[in-house]
């Protein structure tokens, strides 16, 4: 079985949005991910 598919699923993170005066006033500071817990990377060979 594929190593990635064999991993146990983790809970989804939540996206938190801060209010802004306008859509065009939004910056990266207005967005936050709460509860993001990624799995370790799986190394794979890459041809260059």
C-alpha distance matrix in Angstrom:
0.0 3.8 6.3 8.6 7.2 6.7 10.4 13.2 15.5 18.9 22.2 23.4 26.2 29.7 31.8 35.4 38.1 41.6 44.5 46.2 49.6 48.1 44.8 46.1 46.7 43.0 41.6 38.4 40.2 40.2 36.4 34.4 30.8 30.9 28.0 25.6 23.1 20.4 17.3 17.8 17.2 14.3 16.2 15.7 18.2 20.8 23.5 26.9
3.8 0.0 3.8 5.5 5.4 6.2 9.0 12.4 14.2 17.3 20.6 21.4 23.9 27.3 29.1 32.7 35.4 38.8 41.7 43.2 46.6 45.1 41.7 42.8 43.4 39.8 38.2 35.0 37.0 37.1 33.4 31.5 28.0 28.4 25.7 23.0 20.7 17.6 14.7 15.0 13.9 11.0 13.0 12.5 15.3 17.6 20.5 23.8
6.3 3.8 0.0 3.8 5.5 5.1 6.7 10.4 12.5 15.2 18.7 19.8 22.0 25.6 27.5 31.0 33.8 37.1 40.2 41.8 45.3 44.0 40.8 41.9 42.2 38.4 36.7 33.3 35.0 35.4 31.6 29.4 25.9 26.1 23.3 20.6 17.8 14.8 11.5 11.6 10.9 8.2 10.8 11.4 14.7 17.3 20.6 23.6
8.6 5.5 3.8 0.0 3.8 5.4 5.6 9.1 10.1 12.6 15.9 16.5 18.7 22.2 24.0 27.5 30.2 33.6 36.6 38.2 41.6 40.3 37.1 38.2 38.6 34.9 33.2 29.9 31.7 31.9 28.1 26.1 22.6 23.0 20.4 17.6 15.3 12.1 9.4 10.3 9.6 7.8 11.0 11.7 15.3 17.3 20.7 23.4
7.2 5.4 5.5 3.8 0.0 3.8 5.5 8.1 9.1 12.4 15.5 16.3 19.1 22.5 24.5 28.2 30.9 34.4 37.3 39.1 42.4 41.1 37.9 39.3 39.8 36.1 34.8 31.6 33.4 33.2 29.4 27.4 23.8 24.0 21.3 18.9 16.8 14.2 11.9 13.5 13.3 11.7 14.8 15.1 18.5 20.3 23.5 26.4
6.7 6.2 5.1 5.4 3.8 0.0 3.8 6.5 9.0 12.3 15.8 17.4 20.2 23.7 26.1 29.6 32.6 36.0 39.1 41.1 44.6 43.5 40.4 41.9 42.1 38.3 36.9 33.6 35.0 35.0 31.1 28.8 25.1 24.7 21.6 19.6 16.9 14.7 11.8 13.3 13.8 12.2 15.4 16.3 19.7 22.1 25.4 28.3
10.4 9.0 6.7 5.6 5.5 3.8 0.0 3.8 6.3 9.0 12.6 14.4 17.0 20.6 23.1 26.4 29.6 32.9 36.0 38.2 41.7 40.8 37.9 39.4 39.4 35.6 34.1 30.7 31.8 31.8 28.0 25.5 21.7 21.2 18.0 16.0 13.2 11.2 8.4 10.5 11.8 11.2 14.8 16.4 20.1 22.4 25.9 28.5
13.2 12.4 10.4 9.1 8.1 6.5 3.8 0.0 3.8 6.5 10.0 12.4 15.3 18.8 21.7 24.8 28.2 31.5 34.6 37.0 40.6 40.0 37.2 39.0 38.8 35.0 33.7 30.4 31.2 31.0 27.2 24.4 20.6 19.6 16.2 14.9 12.3 11.4 9.5 12.3 14.3 14.4 18.2 20.0 23.7 25.8 29.4 31.9
15.5 14.2 12.5 10.1 9.1 9.0 6.3 3.8 0.0 3.8 6.8 8.9 12.0 15.3 18.2 21.5 24.8 28.1 31.2 33.6 37.1 36.4 33.7 35.6 35.5 31.7 30.7 27.5 28.4 27.8 24.0 21.4 17.6 16.7 13.6 12.4 10.6 10.1 9.4 12.9 14.7 15.4 19.2 21.0 24.7 26.3 29.9 32.1
18.9 17.3 15.2 12.6 12.4 12.3 9.0 6.5 3.8 0.0 3.8 6.5 9.0 12.4 15.5 18.5 22.0 25.2 28.4 30.9 34.5 34.1 31.6 33.6 33.1 29.3 28.2 25.0 25.5 24.9 21.2 18.4 14.6 13.3 10.0 9.2 7.5 8.2 8.7 12.4 14.8 16.4 20.1 22.3 26.1 27.5 31.2 33.1
22.2 20.6 18.7 15.9 15.5 15.8 12.6 10.0 6.8 3.8 0.0 3.8 6.5 9.3 12.8 15.6 19.1 22.3 25.4 28.1 31.7 31.4 29.1 31.3 30.8 27.1 26.3 23.3 23.6 22.6 19.0 16.2 12.6 10.9 8.1 8.4 8.3 10.0 11.6 15.4 17.6 19.6 23.2 25.4 29.1 30.2 33.8 35.4
23.4 21.4 19.8 16.5 16.3 17.4 14.4 12.4 8.9 6.5 3.8 0.0 3.8 6.6 9.6 12.8 16.1 19.5 22.4 25.0 28.5 28.0 25.6 27.8 27.4 23.7 23.1 20.3 20.8 19.6 15.9 13.6 10.0 9.3 7.5 7.3 8.6 9.9 12.3 16.0 17.7 19.8 23.2 25.1 28.7 29.4 32.8 34.2
26.2 23.9 22.0 18.7 19.1 20.2 17.0 15.3 12.0 9.0 6.5 3.8 0.0 3.8 6.6 9.6 13.0 16.2 19.4 22.0 25.6 25.3 23.1 25.1 24.4 20.7 19.9 17.0 17.2 16.2 12.6 9.9 6.3 5.6 4.8 4.8 7.7 9.7 12.9 16.2 17.9 20.6 23.8 25.9 29.4 29.8 33.3 34.2
29.7 27.3 25.6 22.2 22.5 23.7 20.6 18.8 15.3 12.4 9.3 6.6 3.8 0.0 3.8 6.3 9.8 13.0 16.0 18.8 22.4 22.3 20.3 22.7 21.9 18.3 18.0 15.6 15.4 13.7 10.4 8.2 5.7 5.1 6.5 7.7 11.1 13.3 16.7 19.8 21.4 24.1 27.2 29.3 32.6 32.8 36.1 36.8
31.8 29.1 27.5 24.0 24.5 26.1 23.1 21.7 18.2 15.5 12.8 9.6 6.6 3.8 0.0 3.8 6.5 10.0 13.0 15.4 19.0 18.7 16.7 18.9 18.2 14.5 14.3 12.2 12.3 10.3 7.0 5.8 4.7 6.4 9.1 9.5 13.2 14.9 18.5 21.3 22.4 25.3 28.0 29.9 33.0 32.7 35.8 36.2
35.4 32.7 31.0 27.5 28.2 29.6 26.4 24.8 21.5 18.5 15.6 12.8 9.6 6.3 3.8 0.0 3.8 6.7 9.9 12.8 16.4 16.8 15.4 17.7 16.4 13.0 13.1 11.5 10.6 8.1 5.8 5.1 6.2 7.1 10.6 11.8 15.6 17.7 21.4 24.0 25.3 28.4 31.0 33.1 36.1 35.8 38.8 39.0
38.1 35.4 33.8 30.2 30.9 32.6 29.6 28.2 24.8 22.0 19.1 16.1 13.0 9.8 6.5 3.8 0.0 3.8 6.5 9.1 12.6 13.0 11.8 14.2 12.8 9.7 10.5 9.9 9.1 5.7 4.9 6.6 9.0 10.7 14.3 15.1 18.9 20.7 24.5 26.9 27.8 30.9 33.3 35.1 37.9 37.2 40.1 40.0
41.6 38.8 37.1 33.6 34.4 36.0 32.9 31.5 28.1 25.2 22.3 19.5 16.2 13.0 10.0 6.7 3.8 0.0 3.8 6.6 10.2 11.5 11.3 13.4 11.2 8.8 9.9 10.1 8.2 4.8 6.5 8.4 11.6 13.0 16.7 17.8 21.5 23.5 27.3 29.5 30.5 33.7 36.0 37.9 40.6 39.9 42.6 42.3
44.5 41.7 40.2 36.6 37.3 39.1 36.0 34.6 31.2 28.4 25.4 22.4 19.4 16.0 13.0 9.9 6.5 3.8 0.0 3.8 6.9 8.6 9.3 11.7 9.6 8.3 10.7 12.1 10.6 7.1 9.5 12.0 15.1 16.6 20.3 21.3 25.1 27.0 30.8 33.0 33.8 36.9 39.1 40.9 43.5 42.5 45.1 44.7
46.2 43.2 41.8 38.2 39.1 41.1 38.2 37.0 33.6 30.9 28.1 25.0 22.0 18.8 15.4 12.8 9.1 6.6 3.8 0.0 3.8 5.4 6.8 8.6 6.1 6.0 8.9 11.5 10.4 7.5 10.7 13.9 17.2 19.2 23.0 23.5 27.3 28.8 32.6 34.5 35.0 38.1 40.0 41.6 44.0 42.7 45.1 44.3
49.6 46.6 45.3 41.6 42.4 44.6 41.7 40.6 37.1 34.5 31.7 28.5 25.6 22.4 19.0 16.4 12.6 10.2 6.9 3.8 0.0 3.8 7.1 8.4 6.5 8.2 11.5 14.6 13.7 11.2 14.4 17.6 21.0 23.0 26.7 27.3 31.1 32.5 36.3 38.2 38.5 41.6 43.4 44.8 47.1 45.6 47.8 46.9
48.1 45.1 44.0 40.3 41.1 43.5 40.8 40.0 36.4 34.1 31.4 28.0 25.3 22.3 18.7 16.8 13.0 11.5 8.6 5.4 3.8 0.0 3.8 5.2 5.1 7.1 10.7 14.0 14.2 11.6 14.3 17.9 21.0 23.4 27.0 27.2 31.0 32.0 35.6 37.5 37.6 40.4 42.1 43.2 45.3 43.7 45.7 44.8
44.8 41.7 40.8 37.1 37.9 40.4 37.9 37.2 33.7 31.6 29.1 25.6 23.1 20.3 16.7 15.4 11.8 11.3 9.3 6.8 7.1 3.8 0.0 3.8 5.4 5.7 9.3 12.2 13.3 10.7 12.6 16.3 19.0 21.8 25.2 25.0 28.7 29.4 32.9 34.8 34.7 37.3 39.0 40.0 42.0 40.3 42.3 41.5
46.1 42.8 41.9 38.2 39.3 41.9 39.4 39.0 35.6 33.6 31.3 27.8 25.1 22.7 18.9 17.7 14.2 13.4 11.7 8.6 8.4 5.2 3.8 0.0 3.8 5.5 8.4 11.8 13.2 11.6 13.8 17.6 20.6 23.6 27.0 26.4 30.0 30.5 34.0 35.5 35.1 37.8 39.1 40.0 41.8 39.8 41.6 40.5
46.7 43.4 42.2 38.6 39.8 42.1 39.4 38.8 35.5 33.1 30.8 27.4 24.4 21.9 18.2 16.4 12.8 11.2 9.6 6.1 6.5 5.1 5.4 3.8 0.0 3.8 6.5 10.2 10.7 9.3 12.3 16.0 19.3 22.1 25.7 25.4 29.0 29.8 33.4 34.9 34.8 37.7 39.1 40.4 42.3 40.5 42.5 41.4
43.0 39.8 38.4 34.9 36.1 38.3 35.6 35.0 31.7 29.3 27.1 23.7 20.7 18.3 14.5 13.0 9.7 8.8 8.3 6.0 8.2 7.1 5.7 5.5 3.8 0.0 3.8 7.0 7.8 6.2 8.6 12.4 15.6 18.5 22.0 21.6 25.2 26.0 29.7 31.2 31.2 34.1 35.7 37.0 39.1 37.5 39.7 38.7
41.6 38.2 36.7 33.2 34.8 36.9 34.1 33.7 30.7 28.2 26.3 23.1 19.9 18.0 14.3 13.1 10.5 9.9 10.7 8.9 11.5 10.7 9.3 8.4 6.5 3.8 0.0 3.8 5.3 5.6 7.7 11.0 14.2 17.4 20.7 20.0 23.4 24.0 27.6 28.8 28.7 31.8 33.1 34.5 36.6 35.0 37.2 36.1
38.4 35.0 33.3 29.9 31.6 33.6 30.7 30.4 27.5 25.0 23.3 20.3 17.0 15.6 12.2 11.5 9.9 10.1 12.1 11.5 14.6 14.0 12.2 11.8 10.2 7.0 3.8 0.0 3.8 5.4 5.7 8.2 11.2 14.4 17.6 16.5 19.8 20.4 23.9 25.0 25.0 28.2 29.6 31.3 33.4 32.1 34.5 33.6
40.2 37.0 35.0 31.7 33.4 35.0 31.8 31.2 28.4 25.5 23.6 20.8 17.2 15.4 12.3 10.6 9.1 8.2 10.6 10.4 13.7 14.2 13.3 13.2 10.7 7.8 5.3 3.8 0.0 3.8 5.5 7.4 11.0 13.6 17.0 16.7 20.0 21.2 24.9 26.1 26.6 30.0 31.6 33.6 35.9 34.9 37.4 36.6
40.2 37.1 35.4 31.9 33.2 35.0 31.8 31.0 27.8 24.9 22.6 19.6 16.2 13.7 10.3 8.1 5.7 4.8 7.1 7.5 11.2 11.6 10.7 11.6 9.3 6.2 5.6 5.4 3.8 0.0 3.8 6.9 10.6 13.0 16.7 16.8 20.4 21.9 25.6 27.3 27.9 31.2 33.1 34.9 37.4 36.4 39.0 38.4
36.4 33.4 31.6 28.1 29.4 31.1 28.0 27.2 24.0 21.2 19.0 15.9 12.6 10.4 7.0 5.8 4.9 6.5 9.5 10.7 14.4 14.3 12.6 13.8 12.3 8.6 7.7 5.7 5.5 3.8 0.0 3.8 7.0 9.9 13.4 13.2 16.9 18.2 22.0 23.9 24.5 27.7 29.8 31.6 34.3 33.4 36.2 35.9
34.4 31.5 29.4 26.1 27.4 28.8 25.5 24.4 21.4 18.4 16.2 13.6 9.9 8.2 5.8 5.1 6.6 8.4 12.0 13.9 17.6 17.9 16.3 17.6 16.0 12.4 11.0 8.2 7.4 6.9 3.8 0.0 3.8 6.4 9.9 9.9 13.6 15.4 19.2 21.1 22.2 25.6 27.9 30.1 32.9 32.5 35.5 35.4
30.8 28.0 25.9 22.6 23.8 25.1 21.7 20.6 17.6 14.6 12.6 10.0 6.3 5.7 4.7 6.2 9.0 11.6 15.1 17.2 21.0 21.0 19.0 20.6 19.3 15.6 14.2 11.2 11.0 10.6 7.0 3.8 0.0 3.8 6.6 6.3 10.1 12.0 15.7 18.0 19.4 22.6 25.2 27.4 30.5 30.4 33.6 33.9
30.9 28.4 26.1 23.0 24.0 24.7 21.2 19.6 16.7 13.3 10.9 9.3 5.6 5.1 6.4 7.1 10.7 13.0 16.6 19.2 23.0 23.4 21.8 23.6 22.1 18.5 17.4 14.4 13.6 13.0 9.9 6.4 3.8 0.0 3.8 5.7 9.1 12.0 15.6 18.2 20.2 23.4 26.3 28.8 32.1 32.4 35.8 36.4
28.0 25.7 23.3 20.4 21.3 21.6 18.0 16.2 13.6 10.0 8.1 7.5 4.8 6.5 9.1 10.6 14.3 16.7 20.3 23.0 26.7 27.0 25.2 27.0 25.7 22.0 20.7 17.6 17.0 16.7 13.4 9.9 6.6 3.8 0.0 3.8 6.2 9.6 12.8 15.6 18.1 21.2 24.3 27.0 30.4 31.1 34.7 35.6
25.6 23.0 20.6 17.6 18.9 19.6 16.0 14.9 12.4 9.2 8.4 7.3 4.8 7.7 9.5 11.8 15.1 17.8 21.3 23.5 27.3 27.2 25.0 26.4 25.4 21.6 20.0 16.5 16.7 16.8 13.2 9.9 6.3 5.7 3.8 0.0 3.8 6.3 9.9 12.6 14.6 17.8 20.8 23.4 26.8 27.4 30.9 31.7
23.1 20.7 17.8 15.3 16.8 16.9 13.2 12.3 10.6 7.5 8.3 8.6 7.7 11.1 13.2 15.6 18.9 21.5 25.1 27.3 31.1 31.0 28.7 30.0 29.0 25.2 23.4 19.8 20.0 20.4 16.9 13.6 10.1 9.1 6.2 3.8 0.0 3.8 6.8 9.5 12.2 15.2 18.4 21.2 24.8 25.9 29.5 30.7
20.4 17.6 14.8 12.1 14.2 14.7 11.2 11.4 10.1 8.2 10.0 9.9 9.7 13.3 14.9 17.7 20.7 23.5 27.0 28.8 32.5 32.0 29.4 30.5 29.8 26.0 24.0 20.4 21.2 21.9 18.2 15.4 12.0 12.0 9.6 6.3 3.8 0.0 3.8 6.5 8.6 11.6 14.8 17.5 21.0 22.1 25.8 27.0
17.3 14.7 11.5 9.4 11.9 11.8 8.4 9.5 9.4 8.7 11.6 12.3 12.9 16.7 18.5 21.4 24.5 27.3 30.8 32.6 36.3 35.6 32.9 34.0 33.4 29.7 27.6 23.9 24.9 25.6 22.0 19.2 15.7 15.6 12.8 9.9 6.8 3.8 0.0 3.8 6.5 8.8 12.3 15.1 18.8 20.4 24.2 25.9
17.8 15.0 11.6 10.3 13.5 13.3 10.5 12.3 12.9 12.4 15.4 16.0 16.2 19.8 21.3 24.0 26.9 29.5 33.0 34.5 38.2 37.5 34.8 35.5 34.9 31.2 28.8 25.0 26.1 27.3 23.9 21.1 18.0 18.2 15.6 12.6 9.5 6.5 3.8 0.0 3.8 6.6 9.5 12.8 16.3 18.1 21.9 23.5
17.2 13.9 10.9 9.6 13.3 13.8 11.8 14.3 14.7 14.8 17.6 17.7 17.9 21.4 22.4 25.3 27.8 30.5 33.8 35.0 38.5 37.6 34.7 35.1 34.8 31.2 28.7 25.0 26.6 27.9 24.5 22.2 19.4 20.2 18.1 14.6 12.2 8.6 6.5 3.8 0.0 3.8 6.2 9.4 12.8 14.4 18.2 19.7
14.3 11.0 8.2 7.8 11.7 12.2 11.2 14.4 15.4 16.4 19.6 19.8 20.6 24.1 25.3 28.4 30.9 33.7 36.9 38.1 41.6 40.4 37.3 37.8 37.7 34.1 31.8 28.2 30.0 31.2 27.7 25.6 22.6 23.4 21.2 17.8 15.2 11.6 8.8 6.6 3.8 0.0 3.8 6.5 10.2 12.4 16.1 18.3
16.2 13.0 10.8 11.0 14.8 15.4 14.8 18.2 19.2 20.1 23.2 23.2 23.8 27.2 28.0 31.0 33.3 36.0 39.1 40.0 43.4 42.1 39.0 39.1 39.1 35.7 33.1 29.6 31.6 33.1 29.8 27.9 25.2 26.3 24.3 20.8 18.4 14.8 12.3 9.5 6.2 3.8 0.0 3.8 6.9 9.4 13.1 15.2
15.7 12.5 11.4 11.7 15.1 16.3 16.4 20.0 21.0 22.3 25.4 25.1 25.9 29.3 29.9 33.1 35.1 37.9 40.9 41.6 44.8 43.2 40.0 40.0 40.4 37.0 34.5 31.3 33.6 34.9 31.6 30.1 27.4 28.8 27.0 23.4 21.2 17.5 15.1 12.8 9.4 6.5 3.8 0.0 3.8 6.4 10.0 12.7
18.2 15.3 14.7 15.3 18.5 19.7 20.1 23.7 24.7 26.1 29.1 28.7 29.4 32.6 33.0 36.1 37.9 40.6 43.5 44.0 47.1 45.3 42.0 41.8 42.3 39.1 36.6 33.4 35.9 37.4 34.3 32.9 30.5 32.1 30.4 26.8 24.8 21.0 18.8 16.3 12.8 10.2 6.9 3.8 0.0 3.8 6.8 9.7
20.8 17.6 17.3 17.3 20.3 22.1 22.4 25.8 26.3 27.5 30.2 29.4 29.8 32.8 32.7 35.8 37.2 39.9 42.5 42.7 45.6 43.7 40.3 39.8 40.5 37.5 35.0 32.1 34.9 36.4 33.4 32.5 30.4 32.4 31.1 27.4 25.9 22.1 20.4 18.1 14.4 12.4 9.4 6.4 3.8 0.0 3.8 6.3
23.5 20.5 20.6 20.7 23.5 25.4 25.9 29.4 29.9 31.2 33.8 32.8 33.3 36.1 35.8 38.8 40.1 42.6 45.1 45.1 47.8 45.7 42.3 41.6 42.5 39.7 37.2 34.5 37.4 39.0 36.2 35.5 33.6 35.8 34.7 30.9 29.5 25.8 24.2 21.9 18.2 16.1 13.1 10.0 6.8 3.8 0.0 3.8
26.9 23.8 23.6 23.4 26.4 28.3 28.5 31.9 32.1 33.1 35.4 34.2 34.2 36.8 36.2 39.0 40.0 42.3 44.7 44.3 46.9 44.8 41.5 40.5 41.4 38.7 36.1 33.6 36.6 38.4 35.9 35.4 33.9 36.4 35.6 31.7 30.7 27.0 25.9 23.5 19.7 18.3 15.2 12.7 9.7 6.3 3.8 0.0
